[in-house]
């Protein structure tokens, strides 16, 4: 080894390298130490259910989604028009089940979508 190598090794750079190494080892040790409580908590949790413990369909079959047409409720009006309505006098929901449950369909001859490129109604 020559003099330049001894000066480089004895300088402050080596202290920086050793400091980074010590901090890295301490960080890894801290992460491994923090992993242990997580493993202990996982061991205390109940095991996942067995295949025979899984939920089953009801005897009537799968439950389906209910779809219905709704229409808005009219806003109640005061008798003379001067009295202010308060929230508790307005009511619950803003819609009710419509009498006509047919879904609106596209009329024949229309393009079907906005910007669909069709001829549209003529």
C-alpha positions in Angstrom: 0.0 0.0 0.0 1.1 3.5 -0.6 0.8 6.7 1.3 -2.3 7.8 -0.6 -4.2 4.6 0.4 -3.3 5.1 4.1 -4.5 8.7 4.0 -7.8 7.7 2.3 -8.4 5.0 4.8 -7.7 7.1 7.8 -9.8 10.1 6.6 -13.4 11.1 7.5 -14.8 9.0 4.6 -14.2 5.8 6.5 -16.1 7.2 9.5 -19.0 8.0 7.1 -19.0 4.4 5.6 -18.9 2.8 9.1 -21.7 5.1 10.2 -23.9 4.2 7.3 -23.2 0.5 7.9 -24.1 0.7 11.6 -27.3 2.6 10.9 -28.2 0.0 8.2 -27.6 -2.9 10.6 -29.6 -1.1 13.3 -32.5 -0.5 10.9 -32.6 -4.1 9.8 -32.5 -5.3 13.4 -35.4 -2.9 14.2 -37.5 -4.2 11.4 -36.9 -7.8 12.4 -37.8 -6.9 16.0 -41.0 -5.2 14.8 -42.0 -8.3 12.8 -42.2 -10.5 15.8 -45.4 -8.9 17.4 -47.2 -9.2 14.1 -46.4 -12.9 13.9 -47.7 -13.3 17.5 -50.9 -11.5 16.7 -51.4 -13.6 13.6 -51.0 -16.8 15.7 -53.7 -15.6 18.2 -56.3 -15.1 15.3 -58.7 -17.8 14.5 -57.9 -20.0 11.5 -59.6 -19.5 8.2 -62.9 -21.4 7.8 -62.8 -24.9 6.4 -64.6 -25.7 3.1 -67.6 -27.2 4.9 -67.9 -24.0 7.1 -68.2 -21.7 4.1 -71.5 -19.9 3.6 -74.2 -21.6 1.5 -76.9 -20.4 -0.8 -80.4 -20.3 0.8 -82.8 -23.0 -0.3 -84.7 -20.6 -2.4 -81.7 -19.9 -4.6 -79.6 -16.8 -5.1 -81.0 -13.5 -3.9 -81.6 -11.2 -6.9 -81.5 -7.5 -7.1 -84.8 -5.6 -7.2 -85.1 -3.0 -9.9 -88.0 -0.6 -10.1 -88.8 2.7 -11.7 -89.0 5.6 -9.3 -90.6 9.0 -9.7 -90.1 12.2 -7.7 -92.4 13.3 -5.0 -93.9 16.8 -5.4 -92.7 19.4 -3.0 -95.5 20.1 -0.5 -97.0 23.6 -0.7 -98.3 25.7 2.1 -102.0 26.6 2.2 -101.6 30.3 1.6 -98.1 30.3 0.1 -96.6 32.6 2.7 -95.6 30.1 5.5 -92.1 28.7 5.3 -91.7 24.9 5.1 -89.4 23.4 7.7 -87.5 20.1 7.0 -89.7 18.0 9.3 -92.7 19.0 7.2 -91.2 18.0 3.9 -91.2 14.2 4.4 -88.8 11.3 4.1 -87.7 10.2 0.7 -87.5 12.3 -2.4 -89.1 9.6 -4.6 -91.7 6.9 -4.6 -92.5 3.8 -6.7 -93.8 4.7 -10.1 -97.2 3.3 -11.2 -95.8 2.6 -14.6 -93.0 0.1 -14.3 -92.1 -0.1 -18.0 -88.6 1.0 -18.7 -88.2 3.8 -21.3 -86.7 2.4 -24.5 -85.0 4.0 -27.4 -87.4 5.0 -30.1 -86.9 3.2 -33.4 -84.9 5.2 -35.9 -82.9 7.1 -33.3 -79.1 6.8 -33.1 -79.2 5.3 -29.7 -76.2 7.1 -28.2 -74.9 10.6 -28.1 -72.4 11.0 -30.9 -73.1 7.5 -32.1 -72.9 8.6 -35.8 -76.4 7.3 -36.6 -78.9 9.2 -38.7 -81.1 10.0 -35.8 -84.7 10.9 -36.2 -85.6 12.4 -39.6 
